[in-house]
Structures are given as structure tokens and as C-alpha cells.
Amino acid sequence: MAQQQQQQQQKQQTKPLQWGILGLGSIAKAFANGLKQTDTGHLVAVGSRTKDKAVAWGKEYGVAEAKCHGSYDALLADPDVQAIYIATPHPQHAEWAIKGARAKKHLLVEKPIGLNAAEAMAMTEAAIVNNVFLMEAFMYRSHPQIAKLVELLKSRAIGEVRLIQATFGFHAGFNPEGRLFKNALGGGGILDVGCYAVSMARLVAGAAQGKDYADPTDVKGTGQLGASNVDEWAAAVLKFPGGIVAQVSTSVSLNQENQVRVFGTDGWIHLPTPWGMGRDAKSNTTKIIVHKKGQPQPQEIEVTADRGSYALEADAVARAVAAGKIEADAPAMSHGDTMGNMRTLDQWRQSFNFLYDAEKWDTVPTILRTPLKRAERTTMTYGTVAGVPRHKQVSRLVMGADNTTFPPHAAAMWDDYVERGGTAFDTAYIYRGGEAERAIGAWVKNRGVREQVVILDKGAHTPFCDPASITRQHKESLDRLQTNYVDIYMMHRDNPAVPIGEFVDVLNEHVAKGTMKALGGSNWTLERVDAFNEYATRHGKQGMSAISNNFSLAVMVDPVWAGCLHASDRKSRDWFEQRQMALMPWSSQARGFFLDGRAAPDKRDDKELVRCWYSEDNFRRLDRARELAKKKGVLPINIALAYILNQKFPTFPLIGPRFMSETRTSWPALEVKLSDQEVAYLSLEADRY
């Protein structure tokens, strides 16, 4: 059987990959010419916005008229196409790459892969979920010159790398409607060719440390915006681990040297033609010049390829697809390499407050440029919280909205959450100095979903925990959120020095005005919650119906922040069971304690994780979570989250994913069913189950 599988794989490797090209501009012609030089792939179809252009273009490259599609959708539906080269302007890449992944096509996406890292994240997720290959098309990475450069750096040919200089710029005639200068088309130097310089710097910094790439720890950039509001020339300084510094520059209105230099403790390396080498079969010999300390003459290393860079790029895709991979091998662009590159480009632009119009809150679109809606099929489950408007469903997983305010990233994360069936968002007056509230408010307004989502907002954090501060902050929060009410309002802290009745009274004043619906408390002792509700009952007022204290499988050893309280102990759980009070716990997954490889008794690099969660009992719980995860075919983190969802009282754990992959890998917890015995086993309250 193994021999048959091996023979089948070898057969697949020799069968050419059937390519389609989506978007028929000049770069598409360069790739089509590259395919002519290789036997690993054939161009079988093309797709354009119009049939006439597709036919004319296809005729030039030997594509049958029946395979010249007058729409991109038709190309994706072509059963003979296995791989798609996406050559549209980059603001359109994400839409068509995701649709291509859903059509089960392998993907080569022209650089830059998207407008920003959020779009790159969405494309990567689509490739992973649909098990298709995805690579960003930096063709220079597939040329043997780069493999030789990496070899020299890893062998320490110039000692320890200290400084990198990478430039790529040209002077194009100004055309406000052309791709290079139009804001709506993602124009400007940073995305068009600055991405090359950054990718080279990250490659070199990584190779110098024996890695495939490195991400900068600090990015300081600037640039000049022109009349059409795109960067016409720009520069940045990148700081990498190990003390490596890179200087990068780019332009579309200025000719530059377009070379790369790498300076080390024992010499320096010069790449005279780092970007355009081997674009066709006629210019495939390049050279790397090595200047060694103490040697009067530099060493010139010639590197020759047997085909052009676009052909080599197509070969790299074909090899990976034949091997069943969904990302490329280095030095070609892997998923992680692409994500790091796009994040760096985002930081460069943010250094001088440059956002494209499509990245601003009032205009940021969904990734697919379609109205936001929940998927027809979702595994999300829902519950109720007394006081929340009855027409609203409260999703069992609540999205923390405190970790990002950059519009493209926040919108992509929140759109994805809603599409998966999520409805509830957690924010607070103090988060990011108010920017978190402004972000979620802007997103809700942009998407028009106020009556479909539940907003949990918190105020009155110490030291402003008093009735007057509640009223003042609540008004400001409503302004930031651009709404006239919050579905759940929680006091972020308690102040025992204030008589409980004063808090009940002031909160009910806002309930009466309709600006607060359900009431609750975060980090309150359960005794004070009882006192609050007893007072409210005696005076015919609304009490608390939800609490947001920490609750997780790992019991908090030391408070994450001053004044934090947990409800993970047996006494607290009994209290919630008796009252059937809704618990909306923060740090429900113990801040990553249950992630594979994150925590171990001898792994102490994350000081906060050690301080807050390391204990002998918690490591026993981790072992049991791993045991049950293996038995149920999920991840330990899913068991930890399922532990909360399977309590005998209503729970709505808050989760704080930073990336779509973290949202995706949280979702399986919704389908994990734990018996009472398994819950007791995980909590160490039973010896066996």
C-alpha cells in the first residue's frame, strides 16, 4: 500500500499543474511568459471582467476560447483549473483569494498579498480551512541568488550581521487615476515596491540568526504623501532581535539605487540586482559581491538559473502542491513570513498616520465586500441574561473588544466572529483610554448591526468607583459607542465604602432612562452582589443579573490586576448554581495556560503567566485537560473552555483572540460535552470519573 501511494505521488509530481490567471494586466503577462519556460505547469484558462479582453488575451497565450472567461467567478468555477494566479490590483486580492480557496483552487497571489495584515490573515485562514496552497508572489525569493545569499549569511561569511540597507524606488509619471497613485487602488511606494525591501530585510535578519525570517521589534518610518494621498517616497528603520538594524526606502516618484547591502563584523555583501534578476530567460546570471575584511579584492559569486524568476516561482508552487503542502518552503514566502511582512508594512504606514480610505472606520469594507451576515450553519449556542432585550440572542462565547483598535484588523476579527454566530461584545470605559469603545461603536455603526449585537460595557473602575463617576462615565461611553443604550452595564469594580443602596439607586436611574438594560458587576464579592440584589428587591428595583469575575479551569494564583477576583472555587460555583446567576468570566482560558507548549513547570520565560497561574494543582489540571483532549479529539484549550461551558449555571465566557486562527480554534469547545464526572475530574474534585 505504501509503495502504491509513493508511486501515485510521483505520478502527481510529474503531471503539470493546470493554471488559471485572474486579472489580465502587465504582471499577468510576465507570469504567463514564465509558465512557457517550465514544464511543471500549463496555462489552461484566464479570467477578465469582460469576455472580449479575455479572448484577446488568451489568443496571445494559446488559451482555448472556451477557457477565456468573461468573469472572475467563471474562472473559479472552471473544473479544469487547479491553481489560480491572482494578478488584480492588491485591494482586490483578498476577495478573490478567499473565493478561490472556497472553490478549492491553489493560490499564488501577486505581492503585496493584500492592502494590510488583516487581509493577509483572512486569506491565510481561508487557505488553511479549505486545505489549499497559498503563497505571496515575491518572485525574487525563488531565484537561486537568494538561496546563495542565505547560505552565506548562515555560514557567517561576513561575521555577525549588524546593518542592512535595502532600496527599491522608481520615478513614474504622475497619474492620479493610475494604479500607482490612486488611493482606492492601494497606490504608493510602500505597498508596491517597499514590500520588497522589507521582505529582504526580514529575510536577511532571520538568516543571520539561523532562521527563515525575523520580525522587527521596532519600526520607525515616515513618508511623503502626494496630491492623491498616497506615499510617493518613504523610508523606515527596523530594529531586529540581536541588535540588527535595517534601513529601507521606497518611492514611485523618485529613482533610487535599487540595491541591497548587508554589513557585518567581518565584511559586507552587495547585491547589485536584488529584485529584477532573471525576470526572463535572457537575464538569468546575477552576482553577489562579498567584501571581506582584510582582503584587498572583493569576491564575486555568479549565480545562474536555467529559467526566469516567474518560471521558478511557478515551479515552487507546483512542488509544494505535489507534496501536499499548503504553504511554501523558505526562502519563498511562507504564511508566517507573509504575515510578518504585512504587519511591518502596516507599522511603517502607521508611523506617519497613513491609512487608505478603505482602512478608515466610516468606509472599511468586509473582506468579501458583501454585507455582513451570520453563516447559515453555525455551532454557536445561545443563552439569556435577564434584562437584555428579548429579541437579542446572547452568544455563549463573548468577544473581548479590548485588544485592537486598528480598523482593518478589528473589523476583520469582529466580522469573522459574527459570521461564525457570535453576537456579544465586551468593552469598558478604561480600555485603551476609550479607544476600545470608539472602535466597537464605529464598527457597529458601519455594519448597521446595533439591534443584532449585545454590548457589555463596564465603568466605575477604581479610583472612580462612585455614583457620580458612574453617571459621568456612562454618558461619555454612550457617546464613544455611538448608541443610546448598552445591553449589559457592569460596574468594573466595587467600592465597599459606598453604601450599597447608592449604587442600586444610581444604576436604576439609568435603567429608567433606558440607557442601561441588564445590570451586573465585575470583580465583586458574591456577598456584595447578594447585598445589592437584596436592597433592590426590598425597594422594587432592578438587581444584578450577570457577574464578570474570573473563572477558568486553572485557578488564579495571584490577581492579574489589582482588585481582581475569581469564582473558580467550589464555594463560588455553588453560589452560582443556587442562584442561576449568569457568569461572564474574563480570562476564561487562563490567558493561554492551556495552549500546547505554552506552560510547563520549567518554562518560566512568561513572568506574568508564572505569577498568575503556575501552581502544582493547575499543572495537574493541565495534564487532565490534555488527557481528555486526546480522548475527544480536540485541543487542551478546547477542554478548558468546555469546562466553563458545561457548568450547571449559565456561563458566557469572554474570549480575547488576537487572530482569526485563535477564534477558529476556540470554536470546537462549543461542541465538547463533558459529563458531571469529567467536570469534577478536571477540577480535581474527584479522583476518577
ZAMI-28875 format. One record per residue (C-alpha): x, z, y; residue in three letters. Coordinates in steps of 0.1 Angstrom, whole numbers, plus 2048, in hexadecimal, padded with zeros to 3 digits. Layout:
XZYALA/...
REM end
This chain:
800800800MET/81C809818ALA/82E7E8811GLN/80E7D5818GLN/8097E7839GLN/82D7DF843GLN/8297BA83AGLN/8097B984EGLN/81A7C986CGLN/8367B086AGLN/81D794868LYS/80C7A1888GLN/82D7A4899GLN/83477F894THR/81177489FLYS/81276B8C5PRO/7FD7818DBLEU/7E076E8EAGLN/7E0773910TRP/7C776F92CGLY/7CF770951ILE/7B7781968LEU/7BC77798DGLY/7CD756993LEU/7E575B9B0GLY/80A7539B3SER/81677099EILE/7FF764982ALA/812743982LYS/83375697FALA/825768960PHE/816748951ALA/838737955ASN/848755944GLY/830751926LEU/83C72D922LYS/85F73B91BGLN/8567538FFTHR/84774F8DCASP/8387738DCTHR/81A7698F0GLY/80474B8F9HIS/7ED746917LEU/7CB73E909VAL/7B3746926ALA/7B174C94BVAL/79775C962GLY/790756986SER/77475D99FARG/76973899CTHR/76872097FLYS/778704993ASP/79771899BLYS/79A724977ALA/79770096AVAL/7B16F2982ALA/7C970F97BTRP/7C470D956GLY/7CA6E8955LYS/7ED6EE964GLU/7F5706949TYR/7E66F692BGLY/7C770C927VAL/7A86FD918ALA/78C6F8931GLU/77570D91BALA/78D72A920LYS/78F726946CYS/776741950HIS/764742971GLY/761768972SER/777785968TYR/75C793952ASP/75B77393EALA/780775938LEU/77D79992CLEU/76278E914ALA/777772905ASP/77C77C8E0PRO/79C7678DDASP/7AE77B8F8VAL/7C27998ECGLN/7D57A290CALA/7CE79F931ILE/7E779A94DTYR/7D57A896CILE/7E279598BALA/7C879D9A5THR/7D17B09C6PRO/7D87D49BBHIS/7B87E49CAPRO/7A67D19AEGLN/7BD7DB992HIS/7AC7FB988ALA/7897EC985GLU/7957CF96FTRP/7AE7E295AALA/7947FC951ILE/77A7E1949LYS/7967D0935GLY/79E7EF921ALA/7797F4919ARG/7797D090DALA/7957DB8F6LYS/7AF7C4906LYS/7D37CE90AHIS/7DE7CF92ELEU/7FC7C4943LEU/7F37CD967VAL/8087BF984GLU/81A7D8999LYS/8107EE9AAPRO/7F87F898FILE/7DF8039A9GLY/7D980F9CCLEU/7E38339C4ASN/7EB84B9A8ALA/7C68539A3ALA/7BF82F999GLU/7DE82F982ALA/7D084E972MET/7AE83E96BALA/7BE81F95CMET/7D5834946THR/7B784893AGLU/7A4829932ALA/7C181B91DALA/7C483C90AILE/79F840903VAL/79C81B8F8ASN/7BD81B8E5ASN/7CB7FC8F7VAL/7ED7F5905PHE/7F27F992ALEU/8127F193EMET/8197ED963GLU/82B7CC969ALA/84C7D4978PHE/85D7B5968MET/8807C0973TYR/87E7DD95BARG/87D7C593DSER/89D7B3947HIS/8BD7BE934PRO/8CE7C6955GLN/8B97E5957ILE/8C17F0933ALA/8E67EB93BLYS/8E380095BLEU/8D281C948VAL/8EE81B92EGLU/90981E949LEU/8F783B95ALEU/8F184E939LYS/916849930SER/920858952ARG/93383995CALA/933845980ILE/93286B978GLY/91687F986GLU/8FC86B999VAL/8F88799BCARG/8E885E9D2LEU/8D283F9CCILE/8CB8249E6GLN/8B080A9DEALA/8A27F19F7THR/8887D59F3PHE/87A7C4A12GLY/8727A2A21PHE/864793A40HIS/843782A3BALA/830771A56GLY/815787A64PHE/7F377EA56ASN/7D879AA5BPRO/7C2789A40GLU/7DE784A27GLY/7E579BA0AARG/8057AAA18LEU/7F57B6A39PHE/7D07BDA31LYS/7C77E1A2DASN/7AA7D9A16ALA/7C27C79FELEU/7DB7E49FDGLY/7F47D2A13GLY/8157DFA20GLY/8387E3A13GLY/836804A00ILE/81D7F79E6LEU/8297D39E5ASP/84E7D89E0VAL/8577FC9E9GLY/8498049C6CYS/8687F29B8TYR/8808079CCALA/86F8279C2VAL/86D81D99DSER/89281599DMET/89B8369ADALA/886849994ARG/895835977LEU/8B983C983VAL/8B286198AALA/8A4864967GLY/8C0851955ALA/8DA866967ALA/8CA884955GLN/8C5874934GLY/8A086D939LYS/88B84E93CASP/882856960TYR/880873978ALA/86687D992ASP/8718899B4PRO/86C8AE9BETHR/8698A49E3ASP/85F8859F5VAL/864880A1ALYS/85A85FA28GLY/85084CA47THR/845829A50GLY/839813A6CGLN/814808A6BLEU/80D7E6A7AGLY/7F07D7A8BALA/7DC7D3A6ASER/7E27F8A61ASN/7FA7F3A44VAL/81F7FDA42ASP/8357E0A4EGLU/8567F3A48TRP/85C815A39ALA/87682CA2AALA/87784CA16ALA/88F866A08VAL/8898739E5LEU/8988939D7LYS/89B8959B1PHE/8A58B1999PRO/8CA8B5995GLY/8D08B09BAGLY/8CB88A9B9ILE/8C087A9DAVAL/8B28579DEALA/8AD8429FDGLN/8938279FAVAL/88680EA13SER/86D7F1A14THR/85D7D8A2BSER/8477BAA2EVAL/8517B2A52SER/8777B7A4FLEU/8927A7A3AASN/8A77C1A27GLN/8C57C0A10GLU/8B07C39F0ASN/8CB7D49DBGLN/8D17F49C8VAL/8EF80C9CAARG/8F482B9B5VAL/90F8439C1PHE/91F85C9A9GLY/93C8759A9THR/95385B998ASP/94883B9A9GLY/92A8269B1TRP/91580A9A2ILE/9087EC9B5HIS/8EB7D59AALEU/8EB7B79C0PRO/8CC7A89B1THR/8B67C59A4PRO/8947B69A9TRP/8917909A5GLY/8AB78B98AMET/8A077396FGLY/87F76A97EARG/88274996BASP/89873A950ALA/8B172D96ALYS/8BD74D978SER/8C276595BASN/8E6770961THR/8EB78E978THR/9067A797DLYS/90B7CC981ILE/9297D6996ILE/93A7F798DVAL/9528069A7HIS/966821995LYS/97A83C9A7LYS/99F8349A5GLY/99A81099BGLN/9A47F69B5PRO/98D7DB9A9GLN/9687DF99FPRO/95C7D697CGLN/9437BA97BGLU/92B7BB95EILE/91879B957GLU/8F679F947VAL/8E4780939THR/8C177C92CALA/8B575F916ASP/89575C92AARG/88576694BGLY/879789954SER/854780951TYR/85A77492EALA/86E793926LEU/8517A8934GLU/83879591DALA/85079B900ASP/8507C1907ALA/82A7C1907VAL/8287AD8E6ALA/8417C58D5ARG/82E7E48DFALA/80C7D58D5VAL/81A7CB8B3ALA/8277EE8AEALA/8057FD8B6GLY/81180E8D6LYS/7FC8138F5ILE/81981690DGLU/83B806912ALA/85D812907ASP/87681A923ALA/88480B938PRO/8637F893BALA/84780C94CMET/837827936SER/817838941HIS/82A85794DGLY/843841960ASP/82782F972THR/81484F97BMET/83485E98AGLY/83B83E99DASN/81883D9ACMET/8188629B5ARG/83985D9C7THR/82B83F9DBLEU/80D8549E4ASP/82486F9F1GLN/838856A05TRP/819849A16ARG/80A86CA1CGLN/82B876A2DSER/820862A4BPHE/7FA865A46ASN/7F5842A3APHE/7D583EA26LEU/7C481DA1ETYR/7A081AA29ASP/79581CA05ALA/7A683EA02GLU/79284FA1DLYS/775866A15TRP/75B852A26ASP/765832A14THR/77783B9F3VAL/7658289D8PRO/7618309B3THR/77C82199DILE/765806990LEU/7558009B2ARG/7338089A4THR/71A8259ACPRO/72384699CLEU/70D84F97FLYS/70E86495FARG/71785293FALA/6F984B929GLU/70886090DARG/719881915THR/7228A0901THR/71D8B791FMET/7048D391ATHR/6F18E5936TYR/6E390793FGLY/6D091895ATHR/6DA931975VAL/6BD945985ALA/6B99399A8GLY/6C89169A4VAL/6AE8FC9ADPRO/69B8F498DARG/6A08CE98FHIS/6C58D398BLYS/6D88D696BGLN/6F68ED96BVAL/7118DE954SER/7228F793DARG/7448EC94ALEU/7488F196FVAL/7628DC982MET/77A8F0998GLY/77E8DD9B9ALA/79B8F19C7ASP/7BA8DE9BAASN/7B88BC9CCTHR/7AC8AF9EETHR/7BC88C9EEPHE/79D8769EFPRO/7A785C9D4PRO/7B28769BBHIS/79688F9C1ALA/77B8739C0ALA/7898659A0ALA/78988898FMET/76689199BTRP/75886F993ASP/766871970ASP/75789496CTYR/734889977VAL/73686A961GLU/73D882943ARG/71E89694BGLY/72C8B1963GLY/7168BE97FTHR/7258DE98CALA/7428E39A5PHE/7549039AFASP/7639079D2THR/7699239EBALA/76D929A10TYR/792932A0CILE/79D9169F5TYR/7B8901A06ARG/7AE90FA27GLY/78C8FFA26GLY/7988DCA1BGLU/78A8E19F8ALA/7678E6A06GLU/76C8C8A1DARG/7778B2A00ALA/75A8BA9E9ILE/7428B7A06GLY/74F895A0FALA/74E8899EBTRP/72A8959E6VAL/71F883A06LYS/7328639FEASN/7238629DBARG/70086C9E6GLY/6FD8869CAVAL/6F38A69DCARG/6D38AB9C8GLU/6E48A39A7GLN/7018BC9AAVAL/7048E29ABVAL/71C8F19C4ILE/72A9139BELEU/7399209DEASP/74B9419E4LYS/751955A04GLY/75A978A11ALA/77C97AA02HIS/791999A0BTHR/7989A2A26PRO/779991A34PHE/7619A1A1CCYS/7449AEA31ASP/7219A3A3BPRO/72C993A5CALA/74797FA4CSER/72F972A31ILE/718964A4CTHR/735955A61ARG/747945A43GLN/727938A33HIS/71E925A52LYS/740915A53GLU/73F90EA2ESER/71F8FBA31LEU/72E8E6A4DASP/74C8DEA38ARG/7368D6A1ALEU/71F8C0A2FGLN/7018D0A1FTHR/6E58E8A2AASN/6E78FEA0BTYR/6FD9089EDVAL/6EE90B9CBASP/70292B9C2ILE/7129419DBTYR/72A95C9CFMET/73D9779E2MET/7619709DAHIS/76A9959DAARG/7579B69DCASP/75D9D19F7ASN/7539F39E9PRO/756A01A0CALA/7379EEA16VAL/7169FDA0APRO/7089E59EFILE/6E79E1A02GLY/6F89D1A20GLU/7059B5A09PHE/6E39B19F8VAL/6D29AFA1AASP/6E9996A2AVAL/6E997EA0CLEU/6C397FA0AASN/6C1976A2EGLU/6D2955A25HIS/6BD951A06VAL/69E954A1CALA/6AC938A33LYS/6B2922A14GLY/6D791FA19THR/6DF9329F9MET/6CC92E9D8LYS/6DC9439BCALA/6F19619C4LEU/71096F9B2GLY/7319819B5GLY/7559789ACSER/76D9939A1ASN/7529AE9A3TRP/7519CD98DTHR/7339CC977LEU/7289EE984GLU/7269E09A7ARG/7129C299AVAL/6F99DA98BASP/6F79ED9ACALA/6F19CC9BFPHE/6D59C29A7ASN/6C59E59A6GLU/6C49E59CCTYR/6B69C29CDALA/69B9CB9B4THR/6909EA9C7ARG/68D9D79E7HIS/67D9B89D9GLY/69B9A29E0LYS/6AF9899CCGLN/6CB9969B7GLY/6EA9879A8MET/6E596E98BSER/709963985ALA/72B973984ILE/74D962987SER/767979979ASN/78396E963ASN/77A96993EPHE/78F958924SER/79A95C900LEU/7BB96990EALA/7B598A91FVAL/7C598B942MET/7E29A3941VAL/7EA9A5966ASP/7D3997981PRO/7DA97398BVAL/7D297D9AFTRP/7CD99F9BFALA/7AA9AC9BAGLY/7A399699BCYS/78D9A497FLEU/78799795CHIS/76A99B944ALA/77C993924SER/7799B6915ASP/75D9C08FDARG/74C9D8915LYS/7489BC92FSER/73C9A3915ARG/7229BD90AASP/7169C092ETRP/71199A931PHE/6FF99990FGLU/6E79B5919GLN/6DE9A693BARG/6E2981931GLN/6F397C952MET/70595A958ALA/72B95D958LEU/73E941969MET/76294B961PRO/78093F974TRP/7A1937961SER/78B933942SER/7A892392FGLN/7C193E93AALA/7D3925951ARG/7E0911934GLY/7EA92D91DPHE/7DB91B8FFPHE/7EA8F8906LEU/8018EC8EBASP/8258F78F2GLY/81C909913ARG/81F92D908ALA/83693F8EFALA/8459618EEPRO/8689538F5ASP/85C93990FLYS/85D94B930ARG/86493094AASP/841932959ASP/843954968LYS/81E956972GLU/81294D94FLEU/829968942VAL/81D98295BARG/7F897C957CYS/7F3972933TRP/81097C91DTYR/808997904SER/80A99D8DFGLU/7E499B8DBASP/7E297B8EFASN/7FC96A8D9PHE/7E89758BAARG/7C99658CAARG/7DE9458D0LEU/7E89448ACASP/7C49488A1ARG/7B992D8B9ALA/7D39158AAARG/7C691E888GLU/7A2916890LEU/7AC8F78A4ALA/7BD8E9885LYS/79F8F1870LYS/7868E1888LYS/79C8C3892GLY/79F8CC8B7VAL/7B98DA8CELEU/7BF9008D3PRO/7B48FC8F7ILE/7938F08EAASN/78F90F8D4ILE/7979258F2ALA/77C914907LEU/7639138EBALA/7689398E7TYR/75993D90AILE/73D923904LEU/7339358E3ASN/72C9578F2GLN/70A9688EELYS/703966913PHE/70294892BPRO/72593C935THR/73092094CPHE/75692094BPRO/768912969LEU/7838F9960ILE/79E8EB977GLY/7AB8CA96APRO/7C58B997FARG/7C389896DPHE/7A988595AMET/7BB88B939SER/7B68B093EGLU/7918AB944THR/78F894925ARG/7A18AE90FTHR/78A8CA91BSER/76A8B8910TRP/76E8BD8EAPRO/7688E28EFALA/7438DA8F6LEU/73E8CF8D2GLU/7518EC8C1VAL/73A9048B1LYS/7479278AALEU/736940894SER/73396489EASP/74E96C884GLN/765952893GLU/76095F8B6VAL/7679828AAALA/786976898TYR/7949648B7LEU/78F9838CCSER/7A19998B3LEU/7819AD8ADGLU/77F9A5889ALA/79A9A386EASP/78A98485DARG/76D96D860TYR/
REM end
